[in-house]
Amino acid sequence: PELDVGQHHEAELVEAWYRPDSDGYLATMRGIVERRIPSTLAARLTGREELIDYLALASFGLPRGFLVMLSELLGVEEEETQNPTKRRADAAVANHAASVREVFRSLAVKIPRYRNFVDVGGELERSFVGALRRYNGNRSNAQKAVTVGIADPLGPEMSKVVEMLEYAGVVRDLGTVSRGVKGVFHRYELHYALVVDENALALGRSVATSSVVAALISRNASAFVRGRGSSYLGPDFLERCTLDLAPCQNCGAPRVSEDAQFCMRCGRPLMEASIYEELLNASIDLLPLTSNKVSALKSKTSIRTVKDILLDDDSTEIRRAPYVGPVWSARIHRYAEEFVSV
């Protein structure tokens, strides 16, 4: 077998946020208030500590979001004489939920070829909310869930959708779990601001702050809603998970219409969309890879077409193949990009 000189350079994954279900989480976030909020402002929260916990949980472990919501609660940019209330806290949570969604929607602009995936991702988030609300409807606080499960295998299209949702912070990957004969499920925890703002805990609209905090803290950590991609998105969701119109092969600018023959940005001729789709669906056998590499990809990964490679942005699936490290995974991606740009 060929030796990949890059395979010895391992990287450690480090989460850049706190886990809201970890021990000491609320104490940590209260400490942030003590260190970052001026004493004159913090004094106004005396006796309203439940609002601090409420926003801390809604921040989903991101200190920056927590501080922004606290600023809204205290009216830092408005009248600082405003008293912190549940109504102001709810508004802050709603604004934070909207900002999380906006980060996700912005991916359609940043990577236009995935615009359809963003649309499906928005639909999936709404489906998650509805599924959680139904699940939690008749359950006590100790039985509430904020986690959804998708049956294995996800497939490259669903994997890409949830990967983009995770990147934007809409969900957090909790790994897989087996439910015996019911199968293996990939679990995703939904952002608490979305859970609270959409009443996914099914607590009612006029619920006390303390009840929301209690439900998020005392919930059943192992409980989750189970479903398949088709049950969340409908049987035709794979048909909607398609790359957008072929972008310019030279500069990557999105195609303005199906009839466009030249790129509006760089002026280069555009490839016919039908040809582009054919290239995307071409077998990896057509790439300039050794037979060993092709065999490894086919036997150890779900990669079968050029499209599968392009969808595997971070090379998670490609790296499952033996002797494929960062050097070879980058090379395989380059071959796929060059193939569709011919």
C-alpha positions in Angstrom: 0.0 0.0 0.0 1.0 3.6 -0.6 2.2 5.6 2.4 0.6 8.9 3.0 3.2 11.2 4.6 0.4 13.3 6.0 -1.3 10.6 7.9 0.9 11.1 11.0 -0.2 14.7 11.5 -3.2 14.2 13.8 -5.4 17.0 15.0 -7.4 17.1 18.2 -11.0 18.3 18.0 -11.7 20.9 20.7 -15.2 22.4 21.3 -15.1 26.1 21.6 -18.3 26.3 23.7 -19.5 25.0 27.0 -22.0 22.1 27.2 -25.2 23.4 28.9 -25.9 20.0 30.3 -22.5 19.6 32.0 -22.0 19.8 35.8 -21.2 23.4 37.0 -22.4 25.0 33.7 -24.7 27.5 35.4 -22.1 28.3 38.0 -19.6 29.0 35.2 -22.0 31.3 33.4 -22.9 33.2 36.6 -19.2 33.7 37.1 -19.1 35.4 33.6 -21.7 37.8 34.9 -19.6 38.6 37.9 -16.5 39.2 35.8 -17.9 40.9 32.7 -20.9 42.8 33.8 -20.3 46.2 35.7 -21.4 46.0 39.3 -24.0 48.8 38.8 -25.7 46.7 36.1 -25.3 43.4 37.9 -26.9 44.8 41.0 -30.2 45.2 39.0 -30.3 41.4 38.7 -30.4 40.9 42.4 -33.5 38.8 43.1 -33.9 37.9 39.4 -31.1 35.3 39.3 -33.5 32.9 37.5 -33.3 35.3 34.5 -29.5 34.8 34.4 -29.9 31.0 34.4 -32.7 31.3 31.7 -30.4 33.3 29.3 -27.4 31.1 30.2 -29.3 28.0 29.1 -30.7 29.7 26.0 -27.2 30.7 24.9 -26.5 27.0 24.4 -23.0 27.4 25.9 -21.8 30.3 23.9 -20.6 33.2 26.2 -20.9 35.8 23.5 -24.5 35.0 22.9 -25.1 35.0 26.6 -23.6 38.5 27.0 -25.6 39.9 24.1 -28.8 38.6 25.6 -27.9 40.0 29.0 -27.2 43.4 27.4 -30.7 43.3 25.9 -32.2 42.3 29.2 -30.6 45.2 31.0 -31.2 47.7 28.2 -27.6 48.6 27.9 -28.1 50.2 24.5 -31.4 51.7 25.4 -32.6 53.1 28.7 -30.5 51.6 31.5 -33.2 52.3 33.9 -35.3 49.5 32.4 -36.0 46.7 34.9 -35.0 43.2 33.8 -38.2 41.3 33.2 -39.3 38.0 31.8 -40.8 39.8 28.8 -37.4 41.4 28.0 -35.7 38.1 28.5 -38.1 36.4 26.1 -37.4 39.0 23.5 -33.7 38.6 24.0 -34.0 34.8 23.5 -36.2 35.3 20.4 -33.6 37.7 18.9 -30.8 35.2 19.6 -32.8 32.4 18.0 -33.3 34.6 14.9 -29.5 35.3 14.8 -28.7 31.6 14.9 -31.1 30.9 12.0 -29.6 33.9 10.1 -26.1 32.4 10.4 -27.4 29.2 8.9 -29.3 31.0 6.1 -26.2 33.0 5.2 -24.6 29.8 4.0 -26.7 30.0 0.9 -24.9 33.2 0.0 -21.4 32.1 1.1 -21.6 28.7 -0.7 -24.3 29.2 -3.4 -23.9 25.7 -4.8 -25.5 24.5 -1.5 -28.5 26.8 -1.6 -30.9 23.9 -1.9 -29.3 22.2 1.0 -29.9 25.3 3.1 -33.5 25.3 2.2 -33.8 21.6 3.2 -31.9 22.4 6.4 -34.4 25.1 7.4 -37.2 22.6 6.8 -35.4 20.0 8.9 -35.0 22.4 11.8 -38.7 23.2 11.7 -39.5 19.5 11.6 -37.2 18.9 14.6 -39.1 21.5 16.6 -42.5 20.0 15.7 -41.3 16.5 16.6 -40.0 17.6 20.0 -43.1 19.6 20.8 -45.3 16.5 20.1 -43.0 14.3 22.0 -42.9 16.6 25.1 -46.6 17.3 25.0 -47.7 14.9 27.8 -44.4 14.4 29.6 -43.2 15.8 32.9 -40.1 18.0 33.2 -38.0 14.9 34.1 -39.1 13.3 30.8 -38.7 16.2 28.4 -36.3 15.9 25.5 -34.3 18.4 23.4 -32.6 15.8 21.3 -33.6 14.3 18.0 -32.3 11.1 16.4 -32.0 10.2 12.7 -31.8 6.5 11.8 -28.5 5.3 10.3 -27.3 5.4 7.6 -27.7 9.1 7.0 -26.5 9.1 3.4 -24.3 11.8 1.9 -27.2 14.3 1.4 -28.6 14.2 4.9 -25.1 14.2 6.3 -24.3 17.4 4.4 -27.6 19.0 5.7 -26.9 18.3 9.4 -23.3 19.1 9.0 -24.3 22.6 7.8 -26.8 22.9 10.7 -24.1 22.0 13.1 -21.6 24.4 11.6 -24.1 27.3 12.1 -24.8 26.2 15.7 -28.4 25.1 15.1 -27.7 21.6 16.4 -24.9 19.9 18.3 -23.8 16.4 17.4 -24.1 14.0 20.3 -22.9 10.9 18.5 -24.7 7.6 17.7 -26.6 5.3 20.0 -28.0 1.8 19.4 -31.6 1.0 20.2 -31.3 -2.7 19.5 -33.7 -4.0 16.9 -34.9 -0.4 16.3 -31.5 0.4 14.8 -28.7 2.9 15.3 -29.5 6.6 15.5 -27.4 9.7 15.0 -28.4 12.2 17.8 -28.5 15.9 17.5 -29.3 18.4 20.3 -31.3 21.4 19.1 -30.1 24.9 20.2 -31.9 25.8 23.4 -32.8 29.3 22.2 -34.8 27.6 19.4 -36.3 25.1 21.8 -37.4 27.8 24.2 -38.6 30.3 21.5 -40.6 27.7 19.6 -42.0 26.2 22.8 -40.6 22.8 21.8 -40.7 21.8 25.5 -44.5 22.1 25.3 -44.7 24.1 28.5 -47.2 26.7 27.3 -46.8 30.3 26.3 -47.2 31.9 29.8 -44.9 29.6 31.6 -42.7 30.9 34.5 -39.0 31.3 33.9 -38.3 28.9 36.7 -40.3 26.2 34.9 -38.3 26.6 31.7 -35.0 26.4 33.6 -36.2 23.4 35.6 -37.3 21.6 32.5 -33.9 22.1 30.7 -32.0 21.1 33.8 -34.0 18.1 35.0 -34.9 16.7 31.5 -34.1 13.1 30.7 -30.6 13.3 29.1 -31.0 9.9 27.3 -34.4 10.7 25.8 -34.7 11.6 22.2 -37.2 11.7 19.3 -36.5 8.9 16.8 -37.1 9.2 13.0 -35.8 8.7 9.5 -34.8 11.3 7.0 -38.0 10.7 5.1 -40.2 11.0 8.2 -38.7 14.4 9.0 -38.6 15.7 5.5 -40.9 13.6 3.4 -40.1 10.8 0.9 -38.8 13.1 -1.8 -36.2 15.0 0.3 -33.3 13.4 -1.6 -34.6 14.9 -4.9 -34.4 18.4 -3.2 -30.9 17.9 -1.9 -29.2 18.8 -5.2 -26.4 21.2 -5.9 -27.6 24.5 -7.3 -27.1 25.5 -11.0 -23.5 25.0 -12.1 -21.4 27.9 -10.9 -18.7 29.4 -13.1 -15.9 26.8 -13.4 -13.3 29.6 -13.4 -14.3 31.9 -10.5 -17.1 30.0 -8.7 -19.7 32.8 -9.2 -23.3 31.5 -9.2 -25.1 31.1 -12.6 -27.7 33.9 -13.0 -30.0 31.8 -15.2 -30.2 28.5 -17.0 -29.7 30.3 -20.3 -26.6 32.2 -19.3 -23.7 31.3 -21.5 -21.0 33.5 -19.9 -20.1 34.3 -16.4 -21.3 37.7 -15.2 -18.2 38.1 -13.0 -15.2 36.9 -15.1 -16.7 36.6 -18.6 -15.6 33.0 -19.1 -17.9 30.6 -21.0 -20.2 28.5 -18.8 -20.5 24.8 -19.0 -23.9 23.4 -19.9 -25.8 22.5 -16.7 -26.7 19.0 -18.0 -23.0 18.3 -18.7 -22.2 19.5 -15.2 -24.7 17.1 -13.7 -23.3 14.3 -15.7 -19.8 15.1 -14.4 -21.1 15.3 -10.8 -22.7 11.8 -11.0 -19.6 10.3 -12.7 -17.9 7.4 -10.9 -14.8 7.9 -8.9 -13.2 5.4 -11.3 -12.8 8.2 -13.7 -10.6 10.3 -11.4 -6.8 10.0 -11.7 -6.6 7.8 -8.6 -4.7 4.5 -8.2 -6.7 1.3 -8.2 -5.7 0.9 -4.5 -7.2 4.3 -3.6 -10.4 3.6 -5.5 -10.8 0.2 -3.9 -10.2 1.7 -0.5 -12.8 4.4 -1.0 -15.4 1.9 -2.2 -14.8 -0.7 0.5 -14.4 1.6 3.5 -16.6 4.7 2.7 -19.8 5.6 1.1 -18.0 7.6 -1.6 -19.0 6.4 -5.1 -19.4 9.5 -7.3 -17.6 12.8 -7.8 -20.6 14.5 -6.2 -20.0 12.5 -3.0 -16.5 13.8 -2.8 -17.6 17.4 -3.3 -20.3 17.0 -0.6 -17.7 15.7 1.9 -16.2 19.2 2.5 -14.2 18.3 5.6 -13.1 14.9 4.3 -14.7 13.1 7.2 -15.9 10.2 5.0 -12.9 10.2 2.7 -10.5 9.9 5.7 -12.3 6.6 6.7 -10.3 4.9 3.9 -7.0 3.4 5.0 -3.8 5.4 4.1 -5.8 8.5 3.3 -4.7 11.4 5.5 -4.8 15.1 5.0 -2.5 15.1 2.0 -4.4 12.5 0.0 -7.8 13.8 1.0 -6.9 17.3 -0.2 -5.5 15.7 -3.4 -8.8 13.7 -4.0 -10.8 16.9 -3.5 -8.6 18.7 -6.0 -9.1 15.9 -8.6 -12.8 16.1 -8.1 -12.9 19.9 -8.5 -10.7 19.7 -11.6 -12.9 17.0 -13.1 -16.1 19.1 -13.0 -14.2 22.2 -14.2 -13.1 20.5 -17.5 
